[in-house]
Amino acid sequence: MSTSKKAILFTIPRASVVLSLLDTLRNRNYTPALIVFAPGPNHMLDVTDIPTMGSQVSAVIDTAIDPPPVLCVTNVKQVEAIFLALDPDIAVSFGFGYRIIKKLLAHRSKFVNFHPAQLPMMRGSAPFPWPVIHPEMPLIATWHYMVEELDRGNIIKEIEMALPGDKTRETLTAAEVEDILVGAGLTALDGVLDLVEKGYEGRAQEVAGMENAWGSRPLSDDERTITDDMGVEDVLRLGRALEGSPTRPLLRFNDGLYYITRLTQLKEEDVQFEGTQKRVGTDLIQRFKGGYVRMAIRKV
């Protein structure tokens, strides 16, 4: 008779993700002993994050069969004593917002992490805009062992994804990239756990020559600023890369800096003015190489 093993999840407060992770762990005879949620970036919650997190926690508790306890932390040290007392056989990190401290990584349990990008090329915390900005970039997600250095542990499994039939790289948004890669990671977890249980130690990351790699970093202000010499496709691509992100595209207009909250390409025949720019209420219509774009702008 097989003995159930204990697992701890470090993850994001998104019920659909957590329920999938729980199902996979239980199907492989793990008992989920604890779910640890990180509430928000930089240990902060805004007025919409608080009820959203509460509703997601409720959804997990209401939907999961025999739900494990849920702990919401603002510092990983807050889970240290509980983690060591539970003594898990494996810890699974999936989208967790904080770095795991050295004392937990030194525990006997295997610590595995899902990174929604290719390693080591795309280390870092902001991978989703880059496949939109660089359509030639492959859509690859990675499961790896965790070590103290961020995103440097041995690779257990890489998953390269093809686009669904109704999507193209020319119209892909960052939110769609996230959905595709997160779904791939959830599906691959069963095979990852199988490899871990068989003692597979993973392959070391080849970091030589990665000095000029893209890197999963947030776009700089310069990189997200729309300029007059850009083409329409470049403007729209930047909009898709930052769609739904708290960091918006930027535009310099009349000696001021503006956030762009919406971008829409216009047909030439729908533009009823001469010149390169026209203010329409809170919007700005501007001619770029290849056509016109209507932008909803708000002063920074």
N, C-alpha and C positions, 0 to 999 in steps of 0.2 A: 504494500500500500504506500503510495507516494505521500510525502510530507509537504504540507503547504509552507511556502516561504513568505517572508514579509517584504513588502515594498513600501517606499515613501515616494510620493509625487511632489515635485516642485514645478508649479505650472502657473498659467494665467487664468484669471477668473472668467473663463468662457465655457459654459456648460457643455456644449457639443464636443469640445476637445477633451474635457475631463471625463465625460461619460465613455468616449471611445477608448481613452487610455485605461480606464478602470476595466472595461470589458476585455481588452487584450491581456492585461495582467491576470485577471481571474481565469481566463481561458488557459493560461499557462501555469495555473496552480499557485499564483501569488495571492497573498492576502494583503490588500491595500490597508496599511496601518494608519496612514495619515496623508492628508492633502495639504500642502503648504502653498498659499497664494501670496504673490507680491502685488500690492494694490495698484501701484502706478509708477511711472518713471520718476526718478529723483526723490522717491519716498513721498510723493505728493499726490493728493486726490483733489480734483476740482469738483464743482457742484454737480456735474453730470456723472463723474466717476463713482461717487459714493452710492447713489441709488442703483447704478448699473452693476457694481460689484455685488451689492446686496441681493439683487434679483438673480444674478448668476449663481451665487452660493445657494440661494433658495432652490433654484432649478436643479442643482446637483443633488441636494438633500432630498427634494421631493421626487426626483426621477430615478436615482440610482437605487438598486436593490441593496439593502443593508449598507447604507452610505457610511464611509469612514469619517472620522472627525476631520473638520476643516479648521486650519489655523491661518489667519491673515497676519502677516508680519510686515514691519517697516524696517527691519534689520535682521539679517540672517542669524546673528548671534542669539536672537530671541528663540530660535528653534533648536539651538545646540543641545541643551540638556534633554529635551524630549527625544531628539534624534538618537542620542547615545543610549538613552534608556530603552527605546524601542528596539535598538540593535537590528536594523533591517538587513536583509540579504542583498537588496539592490535599491538604488535610488535613481529615479528617472526625472530628468529635467527637460521640460518642454515649454519654451517661451518664458521661462522664469526671468524676472526683471533684474535680479540682484546677483552679484558674484557669490559663489559658494565659498565659504571660508575654509582655510587650510585644515582646521581641526576636523571638519566633516569629511573632507577629501581623504584624510589619513585613516578614516574608519575602514574596517575590513570589507564593507559592502562595495560592490561595483557601482560606480557613479557614471551614468551614461547621459548624454545630452543630445538634443536635436537642434541642429543649426540649419536654418532654411536658406542655405547657399552653399557654394562649393568652397572647400577648404584645401589649402590655406589662402587661396587667392582672395576670398571674400570674408575674412575675419571681421568681426565687429557687429554692432547692434542695429544697423539700418540697412538691411540688404534689399528691401523690396523695390525702391525706386530704380536701382541700377540696371536690371534687365530691361526696363522700359526705355531708359536713356540709351542703353547699348543693346539694340536688338540682336546683335551677333552673339551676345553672351548666352551660354547654355543655361537652361533651367535645371539646376542641380541642387539637391538638398543632401545633408550629411548627418549621419549618426556617429558620434565619437565618444570615446572615454574622456572624462573630465580630469584635468590636471590644474595646478595652481595658475598657470599662465592661460589667459583667456583664449579659447578656441584652438588650443595647441595639442590636445590629446590625440592618441592614435585613432585612426579612422576605422570604424566598424563596418559601415556600409554607406555607399553613395547611391543616390536615386536620381537618375536623369529622367525628366518628364517631357513628354510631347504635349503640345497644346490640344485641348478639346477641339473637335471639328468645327465649332462655330467661332473660334478665336483665331486671330492672327497676331504676329508680333507687332504689326503696324498699328493695331488698335488696342493693345493690351494695356491695362492700368495696373498700378502698384497693388491695389486691393485684389485684383484677379491673380497677380503673381503670388500674393500671400495665400489665397485660397488654394491654389494649385499645389504649392510646396508644402503647406501645412497638411493638406489631405494626403500627399505622398508620404510624409513623415509618419502620420498615424497608421497608414496601411503597412508601412515597412516595419513597425515596431515588433511584430510577432517574430519576423525573421531575425531582427537584431537580438532579441532576447534568446533565441535559439543559439545564435553564434556565441553570445556571452556565456550561456550555460555549458556550451561545449569547450569553453576555455580559450576561445579565440582572443588573442591579445590585440588585434587590429594591426594596421600598418602605419608606420610613422609618416608624418606629413613631410613632404619635400618642400622646404622653405627656401632653398637656394634659388636665386633669380626672381623672387617675389617682391623685390624692393619697389617695383613699379606697378604692382597689382592694383586693381581697382579699389579693393577694400570696402567693407560694409559700413561706411561712415555716413553721417548726415551730410547733405549737400551744403556747401558753404554759401554765404550770401551772394557771392559773385556767380557761383554755379546755378543758382536759382533765380538770377535776375534776367529778365527778358530785355533784349537790346534791339535797337532799330534795324541792325544788319542781319537779324536772324530770318530764316525762312519760316513759312507757315507751319510746315511739318515739325520743325524743331520747337516752335512755340507750343504746338498742341501736344507734342511728346512730353515736354516739361510739365505741362498741366496734368497729363495722365500719370506721370511719375509721382506727383505730389497730391493727387486727388485723395481727399479724405484725410490728409496729413495735417497735423497742427502747424507744420512749416509750409507756408504758401509760396507760390512764385512771387517774385518782386518785379516792380516796374518803376523806373524813374520818369516822372512826368512833371513839367512845369516847375523844375527845381525841387520837387518833392519826391519822397519814396512812398510807394503804394503796395499794399497786398493785392493780389489778384485772387478773387474767390470763385470766379467762373470764367471759362474760355469757350467761345463758340466760333467756329469758322463760318464766314458769310460767303454767299455766292456773289460774284462780281455784279450781277444785275440787280441785286438787292441793296447795293450801296448807292445812295442817292446824294453824294457830295463829291466835290473835287478836292484833291489834296491827300495828305497822308494820315491825318488824325481828325477826329471829331468827337466832342463830348456829347453824350446823349444821357441826360439825367446823371445817375451815378456811374454809368458805363462809359467806356472809351472804345471807339472803333478806330483801329489802326491798320494801315497797310504794311505788310511785310513782304518779303520776297515770295512771290507765288500767290498772293491774295490778301484778303482782309480777315481780321479776327476781332470779335466783339468781346471785351473784357469787363467784368464787374470789378471795380477797384475800390479800395478803402485805404485811406491814409494811415501810414504806420505811426 
